[in-house]
Each structure stands twice: as structure tokens, then as C-alpha cells.
Amino acid sequence: MDVLRFLLTQLIRLVFPPKSHEALVEKATLEQLSQLVSPRIVSVDSSHITALLPYRHSLVRALITELKFKDSERARVLLAQVLHDYLEGLVEDESGFETNSYVLLPIPLSALRERERGYNQVERLFEKQNSLPVPIKYGVLERVRDTKPQTRLNRAERLVNMEGAFRANGPLDAHVTYILIDDVVTTGATLRAAEQALRDTGAKDVHLLALSY
């Protein structure tokens, strides 16, 4: 049966060759991706966002695209491992935080966008993780209104577009470091707006993180 499935898969690929993004992701290895990890700090007003991978690189762009729009399991596994390794190092080095208790919060999609796509790509990263260095919580942060797609807006418009887009269900614990994560950061408007919602509800220590920049 496995041989038959393999032959059938190869036949399908001959008739319908995978698109460039899909082919890159299929061939990618964790070693290749790990070599691309080069954290960068993106500053937005008084906020600082740590971004891990260069989106301009074809492999990173392919992984994010396949995760975001096709729910690729291969992309999910590779990106989740990079994120896991970063978080593991983060909590081992507590010098940059005022607390030693952490909570991971994926940036939520709007209800409309999640219904259209069928999933939240950031949350997908954690579904098959048996053990995370940081506990993940859902429902702490929610997106309370739909926003225009950020890709169509300039920097100033993106900042305005995201104002008031999030609400945190609090009060939040001032003795916890909340780690907010998104898939891509450009202007940082989305993470900045989410951070403000957390701080308005009692969070004191918020770490902003993106998979790519």
C-alpha cells in the first residue's frame, strides 16, 4: 500500500507539478531554516518587536505563504521548531524580564477572517507541539473589529487601521510576561495595537515576537 501510494503521488506530481512555494517547502530542512534565523529588532514608537527570519528569503517567504494560505503541515512543523528553540532560549535567559512567569498569546484573527480561512495560522504552529517552553493561552486577547488588509496600506494608514482593533479580557496579571506572536512584521502596527490592549488591561511586561520581517 505504501509503495502504491508513493507511485500515485509521483504520478500526480508529474501531471500537476507543485508550484514554486510548495516545492521549496517540500525540500526544506530544519538545518536550512535554522541557518536563516537572524533576529532583528523592529521599533514602533516605544515598542520593540523581535523578528526571527528574513521574509525576503525565498524559503522563508514560501514557508509563511504555505502556512498562511494552505495550512501546510510541513511549513507548520519547521516554523514551529524554530519558534520552540527561540522560546526555550528566551525563558532560560531571564535577564531581560521583570518576571519569571510567561504566557504565550498568538495574535487573533477577526471572526470573519478566521471563518473565511478556516484557521488561525499562528495558532496552528502549536497544535502538534507536545511540550512548549512557554504555556499558550487562548481567549486572553480578542480582535473586536474587522480591519482592512494591512498589505494595501502605507505605514501611517496601518497604524490608524489597527487602533482599537483588540481587546484583552482582564484584569491581567502584572507579574506575568505576556509574549505576543504574529507571523510577519512590517510596520509593527498589529503587534503594537495588541500590546496596547494588554497594557490597558493590567499587563506590565509584554514581549513582542514575529516569525519573520
ChimeraX attribute file (.defattr): number of C-alpha atoms within 10 A of each C-alpha:
attribute: neighborCount
match mode: 1-to-1
recipient: residues
	/A:1	6
	/A:2	7
	/A:3	8
	/A:4	9
	/A:5	10
	/A:6	11
	/A:7	12
	/A:8	12
	/A:9	11
	/A:10	13
	/A:11	12
	/A:12	12
	/A:13	11
	/A:14	10
	/A:15	8
	/A:16	9
	/A:17	12
	/A:18	13
	/A:19	8
	/A:20	11
	/A:21	17
	/A:22	20
	/A:23	13
	/A:24	19
	/A:25	24
	/A:26	14
	/A:27	10
	/A:28	18
	/A:29	12
	/A:30	13
	/A:31	9
	/A:32	11
	/A:33	17
	/A:34	15
	/A:35	9
	/A:36	15
	/A:37	17
	/A:38	11
	/A:39	18
	/A:40	16
	/A:41	15
	/A:42	19
	/A:43	13
	/A:44	14
	/A:45	8
	/A:46	6
	/A:47	16
	/A:48	18
	/A:49	22
	/A:50	19
	/A:51	25
	/A:52	22
	/A:53	25
	/A:54	19
	/A:55	19
	/A:56	11
	/A:57	11
	/A:58	13
	/A:59	22
	/A:60	25
	/A:61	20
	/A:62	21
	/A:63	24
	/A:64	24
	/A:65	19
	/A:66	21
	/A:67	24
	/A:68	19
	/A:69	13
	/A:70	13
	/A:71	19
	/A:72	19
	/A:73	15
	/A:74	18
	/A:75	24
	/A:76	23
	/A:77	18
	/A:78	20
	/A:79	23
	/A:80	21
	/A:81	17
	/A:82	17
	/A:83	19
	/A:84	19
	/A:85	13
	/A:86	15
	/A:87	18
	/A:88	13
	/A:89	11
	/A:90	15
	/A:91	16
	/A:92	10
	/A:93	11
	/A:94	12
	/A:95	10
	/A:96	9
	/A:97	16
	/A:98	13
	/A:99	15
	/A:100	13
	/A:101	14
	/A:102	20
	/A:103	17
	/A:104	19
	/A:105	22
	/A:106	26
	/A:107	24
	/A:108	23
	/A:109	22
	/A:110	18
	/A:111	14
	/A:112	11
	/A:113	14
	/A:114	13
	/A:115	11
	/A:116	9
	/A:117	14
	/A:118	12
	/A:119	15
	/A:120	20
	/A:121	26
	/A:122	23
	/A:123	18
	/A:124	19
	/A:125	22
	/A:126	19
	/A:127	11
	/A:128	11
	/A:129	12
	/A:130	6
	/A:131	9
	/A:132	15
	/A:133	18
	/A:134	18
	/A:135	11
	/A:136	15
	/A:137	12
	/A:138	13
	/A:139	10
	/A:140	16
	/A:141	21
	/A:142	20
	/A:143	18
	/A:144	15
	/A:145	14
	/A:146	15
	/A:147	15
	/A:148	11
	/A:149	9
	/A:150	17
	/A:151	9
	/A:152	9
	/A:153	13
	/A:154	10
	/A:155	15
	/A:156	10
	/A:157	13
	/A:158	21
	/A:159	18
	/A:160	13
	/A:161	19
	/A:162	21
	/A:163	16
	/A:164	14
	/A:165	18
	/A:166	24
	/A:167	20
	/A:168	22
	/A:169	13
	/A:170	14
	/A:171	13
	/A:172	17
	/A:173	13
	/A:174	16
	/A:175	15
	/A:176	18
	/A:177	20
	/A:178	27
	/A:179	19
	/A:180	22
	/A:181	25
	/A:182	21
	/A:183	20
	/A:184	21
	/A:185	20
	/A:186	16
	/A:187	18
	/A:188	23
	/A:189	21
	/A:190	21
	/A:191	26
	/A:192	22
	/A:193	19
	/A:194	26
	/A:195	25
	/A:196	18
	/A:197	22
	/A:198	24
	/A:199	17
	/A:200	15
	/A:201	16
	/A:202	16
	/A:203	21
	/A:204	17
	/A:205	19
	/A:206	21
	/A:207	19
	/A:208	22
	/A:209	25
	/A:210	27
	/A:211	24
	/A:212	24
	/A:213	23
